[in-house]
Structures are given as structure tokens and as C-alpha cells.
Amino acid sequence: MPAGGTTAMGVYGSYQLNKAVDATIDATGALRLAACVVVGALAMVAAIGAGRPLLRRVTADPAPTTD
């Protein structure tokens, strides 16, 4: 799943950046990050579901091409 890998790389990168500047993440920050990931995933699933009917309608009868 590419989105999972991208999320993991973002978390790893932010961890390394926080370590470089001696910053720490507290429980509130971790919960906020988890909530944003969940909301983002739900929004992505909703967008995919909402776009399917349009995609089906557009690809159902493609216009003939001239050769």
C-alpha cells in the first residue's frame, strides 16, 4: 500500500528531525497525529467512493477515435 509507506516515511522523517533538534513528542502530539491519519484515510476512502460513479460514466462509452 503506497499511502502506508508514505505515511511511515513521514513519521520516520519527523522523528529524525525531532531527534536532531532535541525535541520530544508528548502523548497529545501522538494522539493528534493519529487522529489526522485516521481523518485523512477516511477522507481518501470517501473521495474514492464518490469518484467511482463519475469514472464509470466517463469510461463506459469512450468516444470513437479516427484512424
Secondary structure, 3 states (H helix, E strand, C coil): CHHHHHHHHHHHHHHHHHHHCCCCCCHHHHHHHHHHHHHHHHHHHHHHHHHHHHHHHHHHCCCCCCC
